[in-house]
Amino acid sequence: MALVPLNHFPTTFTTTNPKPYFHPQIVLTRRSLTKSLTTSSLLLISKFTVLEAPNSIALDLSMTVPDQTTEQAESSIRAHAESLLGVKTLLESSPPEEWKEAQKALRKRASYLKQDLYTIIQSKAGIERPRLRKLYSDLFNGVTRMDYAARDRDEARVWEFYGNVVEAVHEILSRI
């Protein structure tokens, strides 16, 4: 009876001829396998540590404010809409070369309105949602186009898209 070693893998490797573990075309040495397992486990541990920490700095991609109720969204939507339309004063008070601040304000104010609208649309009955979603899409596509026009310093297009945004805001507020 012949003795068969329990360890099928050699204890030492030479750098010129590493022994494959799994597939002959995929060469995995103990060192490379250890490195990859260590790296993946560290990534998993760091992911859970960062995302589960109380003071997490992870990016939250949700559309609604976590604890925002429909009533809170409805009470703040008009103020956020007026704030978005208030970007007009920033655009009028500065030449097109200095519209960076107006663009920043536009993006920030639009995000607040977007959260409120999304929360309200989700609370509406299913039959009302498609029309509100269409208006929502028109509004924020107009905001995006206005932002791009401001970036390109195209004054005529900025005011054209501003008019579209004003119409969309009034249409949405009348339906809500």
Buried (B, 14 or more C-beta within 10 A) or exposed (E): EEEEEEEEEEEEEEEEEBEEBEEEEEEBBBEEEEEEEEEEEEEEEEEEEEEEEEEEEEEEEEEBBEEBEEEEBBEBBBEBBEBBBEBBEBBEEEEBEEBEEBBEBBEEBBBBBBBBBBBBBEBBEEEEBEBBBEBBEBBBBBBBBBBBBBEEEBBEBBBBBBEBBBBBBEBBBEEB
